[in-house]
Amino acid sequence: MSIYRMLSCSAFIPFVLATSGCGDGGVQEVREWMDETRKQTVVAVPKLSEPKKFTPFVYAVKDDLDPYNPVKLSIALAKLKPNTGTGLQPDLERRREPLEAYPLDTLKMVGTLEKPGLNYALIQVEKSVFQAKVGQYIGQNFGMITKITDAEVEIKEIVRDAAGEWTERKATLELQENSK
């Protein structure tokens, strides 16, 4: 009989466990509370205020000269300073030479050429080669060739300093040898 009781107890235990989960466990009370709260709650959406009117700003100073322009600064400093200049000034009325159209950093000395009584420097710009002699102008800063040797061309440039005065500065073009 003990086996019969064990079998009957083992069949009864799953039934008891399955039916114990059938109760609502207080869920009905929670549903009733939620329904009541929904009925009592009033939805209040605040009215949005009118958007601010946008008025575009017109920047009228964009066509004026830049206040940080170095040319403007040098002119203003020159006006403030008493005229203590050295009298050095480039000849702005003379006719420009072809090599004055290029900055010095784009020019290359590629050789020299000797003719009776005259030395010429061969100056390459892009794919063109020019002959230049002492006294010719070169570069965009009123540069004049002062000396030509086999290794370099010496140039005296006349430029404006920060105070607006003309000053001399030396520059050189060194021989650029072909490296193949």
Secondary structure, 3 states (H helix, E strand, C coil): CHHHHHHHHHHHHHHHHHHHCCCCCCHHHHHHHHHHHHHHCCCCCCCCCCCCCCCCCCCHHHHCCCCCCHHHHHHHHHHHCCCCCCCCCCCCCCCCCHHHHCCHHHEEEEEEEEECCEEEEEEEECCEEEEECCCCEECCCCEEEEEECCCEEEEEEEEECCCCCEEEEEEEEEECCCCC
